[in-house]
Amino acid sequence: MDWQSLARDTLLGNSLEDWVLAALAFALTFTILPLLRRSLRARARRYAGGEQAGAVGLIAHLIERTSRLVVWTVALFAAERILTWPHRIDHLFDVLIALGIWFQIGLWLMAAVRFGLTRRSATGHDPGLAGSLNIVMFVARLIIWGVVLLLALGNLGVNITALVAGLGVGGIAIALAVQTILGDLFASLSIALDKPFLVGDLLRVDDCEGTVEQIGIKSTRLRSVTGEEIILSNTDLLKSRVRNLGRMQRRRGLFQLALAFDTPPDQLDRVPQLVADAVAKLPDARFEHCLLKEIGESALKFEVLFFIGHQQASDLTVALDALNRQILRSFAAAGIAFAYPTRTIEVRPPAAAATLPAGG
């Protein structure tokens, strides 16, 4: 048997020559595509620091997210086009190829969304996005894969109109059954978009106070000032009055000084200036006023108000400690005495007992 007659023999409706060409197409495609992928990845990394680092970085990221399944799919497509198959087998190959291509499209879309969000957060355009990245990616994952699945089914000839209608009715039933979970999900999305607080902010919610450690899909976790973890539902959190202490530009210090009643008037006039000098020694502090607010029962009461720049929760406490120590030193040097609660009790001798008349 010569090669020409052997080449004319058929196997599953294809000649040996067709099988050889299909095998070569598969092998070349399966070899060239990984090499091309590696070359593009190296070239993208080389130019990642240029003016178009964003576009080049995106291309490199998409190349990284190219699945091996797609390489098999493209190689299979190249080989399958050469051969002739029965209708059922040919349809099976079409289904596998279509699913592989749509799967890769979904991976690329997810990679592009994550690359854009991460880059926006890293470059400082939206620093609060880092804390809510998981929430945004979860919603994007649901939307992208849902659309990809519908498009893939439509590409395979499935009537997606009836499927979408059925999913709509089923979705209503599911939404009613898990409305609490969906409420938390939409609340987390609202937090991610509106950004009332970010990871690292100090929050006060009702009687709870702590630093935000994680903003999840269902709940937000705080680390309280006493060390324990506080878990709050996102829905309940948005319904509460949240005080974001982490975004305070300045914190207010307000307290009273009680001086003795016998303090001379000239020393009372020096009190505001002494307090102002003490506040001026604090870093990033602004003196507001020191006023004789009240003449109390046992003291002359001055009200002191100042503001200090806020960076940490303990800034005001540390500032008050330093300010009180400086006021004590200044008042002691000036001879100004603080008052302490006193009360004068007058003790009278008992009245003399009345004497009865004689013979009474």
Contacts in CASP RR format, 6 or more apart in sequence:
PFRMAT RR
TARGET T0000
AUTHOR 0000-0000-0000
METHOD contacts of the structure
MODEL  1
MDWQSLARDTLLGNSLEDWVLAALAFALTFTILPLLRRSLRARARRYAGG
EQAGAVGLIAHLIERTSRLVVWTVALFAAERILTWPHRIDHLFDVLIALG
IWFQIGLWLMAAVRFGLTRRSATGHDPGLAGSLNIVMFVARLIIWGVVLL
LALGNLGVNITALVAGLGVGGIAIALAVQTILGDLFASLSIALDKPFLVG
DLLRVDDCEGTVEQIGIKSTRLRSVTGEEIILSNTDLLKSRVRNLGRMQR
RRGLFQLALAFDTPPDQLDRVPQLVADAVAKLPDARFEHCLLKEIGESAL
KFEVLFFIGHQQASDLTVALDALNRQILRSFAAAGIAFAYPTRTIEVRPP
AAAATLPAGG
6 16 0 8 1.000
7 15 0 8 1.000
7 16 0 8 1.000
7 17 0 8 1.000
8 15 0 8 1.000
9 15 0 8 1.000
9 16 0 8 1.000
11 19 0 8 1.000
12 85 0 8 1.000
13 84 0 8 1.000
14 22 0 8 1.000
14 83 0 8 1.000
14 84 0 8 1.000
18 82 0 8 1.000
18 83 0 8 1.000
18 84 0 8 1.000
19 83 0 8 1.000
21 82 0 8 1.000
22 79 0 8 1.000
22 80 0 8 1.000
22 82 0 8 1.000
22 83 0 8 1.000
23 79 0 8 1.000
25 75 0 8 1.000
25 78 0 8 1.000
25 79 0 8 1.000
25 81 0 8 1.000
25 82 0 8 1.000
26 75 0 8 1.000
26 76 0 8 1.000
26 78 0 8 1.000
26 79 0 8 1.000
27 75 0 8 1.000
28 78 0 8 1.000
29 71 0 8 1.000
29 74 0 8 1.000
29 75 0 8 1.000
29 78 0 8 1.000
29 79 0 8 1.000
30 71 0 8 1.000
30 72 0 8 1.000
30 75 0 8 1.000
33 71 0 8 1.000
33 74 0 8 1.000
33 75 0 8 1.000
34 71 0 8 1.000
37 63 0 8 1.000
37 66 0 8 1.000
37 71 0 8 1.000
40 59 0 8 1.000
40 60 0 8 1.000
40 63 0 8 1.000
41 60 0 8 1.000
41 63 0 8 1.000
41 64 0 8 1.000
44 56 0 8 1.000
44 57 0 8 1.000
44 59 0 8 1.000
44 60 0 8 1.000
44 63 0 8 1.000
45 60 0 8 1.000
47 53 0 8 1.000
47 56 0 8 1.000
48 56 0 8 1.000
48 57 0 8 1.000
48 60 0 8 1.000
49 56 0 8 1.000
50 56 0 8 1.000
54 119 0 8 1.000
57 115 0 8 1.000
58 112 0 8 1.000
58 115 0 8 1.000
58 116 0 8 1.000
61 111 0 8 1.000
61 112 0 8 1.000
61 115 0 8 1.000
62 108 0 8 1.000
62 111 0 8 1.000
62 112 0 8 1.000
64 111 0 8 1.000
65 107 0 8 1.000
65 108 0 8 1.000
65 110 0 8 1.000
65 111 0 8 1.000
66 104 0 8 1.000
66 107 0 8 1.000
66 108 0 8 1.000
67 103 0 8 1.000
67 104 0 8 1.000
67 107 0 8 1.000
69 100 0 8 1.000
69 103 0 8 1.000
69 104 0 8 1.000
70 100 0 8 1.000
70 101 0 8 1.000
70 103 0 8 1.000
70 104 0 8 1.000
73 96 0 8 1.000
73 97 0 8 1.000
73 100 0 8 1.000
73 101 0 8 1.000
73 104 0 8 1.000
76 93 0 8 1.000
76 96 0 8 1.000
76 97 0 8 1.000
77 97 0 8 1.000
80 90 0 8 1.000
80 93 0 8 1.000
80 97 0 8 1.000
85 93 0 8 1.000
94 156 0 8 1.000
95 156 0 8 1.000
98 152 0 8 1.000
98 155 0 8 1.000
98 156 0 8 1.000
99 152 0 8 1.000
102 148 0 8 1.000
102 149 0 8 1.000
102 151 0 8 1.000
102 152 0 8 1.000
102 155 0 8 1.000
103 148 0 8 1.000
105 148 0 8 1.000
106 144 0 8 1.000
106 145 0 8 1.000
106 148 0 8 1.000
109 144 0 8 1.000
109 148 0 8 1.000
110 137 0 8 1.000
110 140 0 8 1.000
110 141 0 8 1.000
110 144 0 8 1.000
113 137 0 8 1.000
113 140 0 8 1.000
113 144 0 8 1.000
114 137 0 8 1.000
117 129 0 8 1.000
117 133 0 8 1.000
117 136 0 8 1.000
117 137 0 8 1.000
118 133 0 8 1.000
120 126 0 8 1.000
120 129 0 8 1.000
121 127 0 8 1.000
121 128 0 8 1.000
121 129 0 8 1.000
121 130 0 8 1.000
121 133 0 8 1.000
127 198 0 8 1.000
128 195 0 8 1.000
128 198 0 8 1.000
128 199 0 8 1.000
129 136 0 8 1.000
130 199 0 8 1.000
131 198 0 8 1.000
131 199 0 8 1.000
131 215 0 8 1.000
132 188 0 8 1.000
132 191 0 8 1.000
132 192 0 8 1.000
132 195 0 8 1.000
132 215 0 8 1.000
134 215 0 8 1.000
134 216 0 8 1.000
134 217 0 8 1.000
135 188 0 8 1.000
135 189 0 8 1.000
135 191 0 8 1.000
135 192 0 8 1.000
135 215 0 8 1.000
135 216 0 8 1.000
135 217 0 8 1.000
136 189 0 8 1.000
136 192 0 8 1.000
138 217 0 8 1.000
139 189 0 8 1.000
150 160 0 8 1.000
150 163 0 8 1.000
150 164 0 8 1.000
153 160 0 8 1.000
153 163 0 8 1.000
154 160 0 8 1.000
175 182 0 8 1.000
180 235 0 8 1.000
181 218 0 8 1.000
183 234 0 8 1.000
183 235 0 8 1.000
184 217 0 8 1.000
184 218 0 8 1.000
184 219 0 8 1.000
184 233 0 8 1.000
184 234 0 8 1.000
184 235 0 8 1.000
185 217 0 8 1.000
185 218 0 8 1.000
187 233 0 8 1.000
187 234 0 8 1.000
187 235 0 8 1.000
187 237 0 8 1.000
187 238 0 8 1.000
188 215 0 8 1.000
188 216 0 8 1.000
188 217 0 8 1.000
188 218 0 8 1.000
188 234 0 8 1.000
190 238 0 8 1.000
191 197 0 8 1.000
191 215 0 8 1.000
191 220 0 8 1.000
191 234 0 8 1.000
191 237 0 8 1.000
191 238 0 8 1.000
192 215 0 8 1.000
196 238 0 8 1.000
196 242 0 8 1.000
196 244 0 8 1.000
197 203 0 8 1.000
197 212 0 8 1.000
197 242 0 8 1.000
197 244 0 8 1.000
197 247 0 8 1.000
198 212 0 8 1.000
199 212 0 8 1.000
199 213 0 8 1.000
199 214 0 8 1.000
199 215 0 8 1.000
200 211 0 8 1.000
200 212 0 8 1.000
200 213 0 8 1.000
200 246 0 8 1.000
201 211 0 8 1.000
201 212 0 8 1.000
201 244 0 8 1.000
201 245 0 8 1.000
201 246 0 8 1.000
201 247 0 8 1.000
202 209 0 8 1.000
202 210 0 8 1.000
202 211 0 8 1.000
202 212 0 8 1.000
202 244 0 8 1.000
202 245 0 8 1.000
202 246 0 8 1.000
202 313 0 8 1.000
203 209 0 8 1.000
203 210 0 8 1.000
203 211 0 8 1.000
203 212 0 8 1.000
203 222 0 8 1.000
203 242 0 8 1.000
203 243 0 8 1.000
203 244 0 8 1.000
203 245 0 8 1.000
203 246 0 8 1.000
204 210 0 8 1.000
204 242 0 8 1.000
204 243 0 8 1.000
204 245 0 8 1.000
205 222 0 8 1.000
205 232 0 8 1.000
205 237 0 8 1.000
205 240 0 8 1.000
205 241 0 8 1.000
205 242 0 8 1.000
205 243 0 8 1.000
206 240 0 8 1.000
206 241 0 8 1.000
208 222 0 8 1.000
208 224 0 8 1.000
208 230 0 8 1.000
208 232 0 8 1.000
209 224 0 8 1.000
209 225 0 8 1.000
209 245 0 8 1.000
210 222 0 8 1.000
210 223 0 8 1.000
210 224 0 8 1.000
210 225 0 8 1.000
210 230 0 8 1.000
211 222 0 8 1.000
211 223 0 8 1.000
212 220 0 8 1.000
212 221 0 8 1.000
212 222 0 8 1.000
213 221 0 8 1.000
213 222 0 8 1.000
213 223 0 8 1.000
213 229 0 8 1.000
214 220 0 8 1.000
214 221 0 8 1.000
216 234 0 8 1.000
218 233 0 8 1.000
218 234 0 8 1.000
219 231 0 8 1.000
219 232 0 8 1.000
219 233 0 8 1.000
219 234 0 8 1.000
220 231 0 8 1.000
220 232 0 8 1.000
220 234 0 8 1.000
220 237 0 8 1.000
221 229 0 8 1.000
221 230 0 8 1.000
221 231 0 8 1.000
221 232 0 8 1.000
222 229 0 8 1.000
222 230 0 8 1.000
222 231 0 8 1.000
222 232 0 8 1.000
223 229 0 8 1.000
223 230 0 8 1.000
224 230 0 8 1.000
225 313 0 8 1.000
245 310 0 8 1.000
245 313 0 8 1.000
246 310 0 8 1.000
246 313 0 8 1.000
248 310 0 8 1.000
249 309 0 8 1.000
249 310 0 8 1.000
250 286 0 8 1.000
250 307 0 8 1.000
250 308 0 8 1.000
250 309 0 8 1.000
250 310 0 8 1.000
251 307 0 8 1.000
251 308 0 8 1.000
251 309 0 8 1.000
251 310 0 8 1.000
251 315 0 8 1.000
251 316 0 8 1.000
252 305 0 8 1.000
252 306 0 8 1.000
252 307 0 8 1.000
253 304 0 8 1.000
253 305 0 8 1.000
253 306 0 8 1.000
253 307 0 8 1.000
253 308 0 8 1.000
253 316 0 8 1.000
253 319 0 8 1.000
253 320 0 8 1.000
254 303 0 8 1.000
254 304 0 8 1.000
254 305 0 8 1.000
255 303 0 8 1.000
255 304 0 8 1.000
255 320 0 8 1.000
256 293 0 8 1.000
256 301 0 8 1.000
256 302 0 8 1.000
256 303 0 8 1.000
256 304 0 8 1.000
257 271 0 8 1.000
257 275 0 8 1.000
257 290 0 8 1.000
257 301 0 8 1.000
257 302 0 8 1.000
257 304 0 8 1.000
257 327 0 8 1.000
257 338 0 8 1.000
258 298 0 8 1.000
258 299 0 8 1.000
258 300 0 8 1.000
258 301 0 8 1.000
258 302 0 8 1.000
258 338 0 8 1.000
258 339 0 8 1.000
259 268 0 8 1.000
259 271 0 8 1.000
259 299 0 8 1.000
259 300 0 8 1.000
259 301 0 8 1.000
259 302 0 8 1.000
259 336 0 8 1.000
259 337 0 8 1.000
259 338 0 8 1.000
259 339 0 8 1.000
260 299 0 8 1.000
260 300 0 8 1.000
260 337 0 8 1.000
260 338 0 8 1.000
260 339 0 8 1.000
261 298 0 8 1.000
261 299 0 8 1.000
261 300 0 8 1.000
261 339 0 8 1.000
262 337 0 8 1.000
263 300 0 8 1.000
263 336 0 8 1.000
263 337 0 8 1.000
267 334 0 8 1.000
267 335 0 8 1.000
267 336 0 8 1.000
268 292 0 8 1.000
268 300 0 8 1.000
270 334 0 8 1.000
270 336 0 8 1.000
271 290 0 8 1.000
271 292 0 8 1.000
271 302 0 8 1.000
271 336 0 8 1.000
272 289 0 8 1.000
272 290 0 8 1.000
272 291 0 8 1.000
272 302 0 8 1.000
274 327 0 8 1.000
274 330 0 8 1.000
274 331 0 8 1.000
274 334 0 8 1.000
274 336 0 8 1.000
275 287 0 8 1.000
275 290 0 8 1.000
275 302 0 8 1.000
275 304 0 8 1.000
275 327 0 8 1.000
276 287 0 8 1.000
276 290 0 8 1.000
277 330 0 8 1.000
278 323 0 8 1.000
278 326 0 8 1.000
278 327 0 8 1.000
278 330 0 8 1.000
279 285 0 8 1.000
279 286 0 8 1.000
279 287 0 8 1.000
279 306 0 8 1.000
279 323 0 8 1.000
280 287 0 8 1.000
281 322 0 8 1.000
281 326 0 8 1.000
282 306 0 8 1.000
282 308 0 8 1.000
282 319 0 8 1.000
282 322 0 8 1.000
282 323 0 8 1.000
284 308 0 8 1.000
284 309 0 8 1.000
285 306 0 8 1.000
285 307 0 8 1.000
285 308 0 8 1.000
285 309 0 8 1.000
285 319 0 8 1.000
286 306 0 8 1.000
286 307 0 8 1.000
286 308 0 8 1.000
287 306 0 8 1.000
288 305 0 8 1.000
288 306 0 8 1.000
288 307 0 8 1.000
289 303 0 8 1.000
289 304 0 8 1.000
289 305 0 8 1.000
290 302 0 8 1.000
290 303 0 8 1.000
290 304 0 8 1.000
290 305 0 8 1.000
291 302 0 8 1.000
291 303 0 8 1.000
292 300 0 8 1.000
292 301 0 8 1.000
292 302 0 8 1.000
293 301 0 8 1.000
293 302 0 8 1.000
293 303 0 8 1.000
294 300 0 8 1.000
294 301 0 8 1.000
295 301 0 8 1.000
298 339 0 8 1.000
298 340 0 8 1.000
298 341 0 8 1.000
298 342 0 8 1.000
298 343 0 8 1.000
299 339 0 8 1.000
300 339 0 8 1.000
306 323 0 8 1.000
308 315 0 8 1.000
308 316 0 8 1.000
308 319 0 8 1.000
309 315 0 8 1.000
310 316 0 8 1.000
331 337 0 8 1.000
331 338 0 8 1.000
END
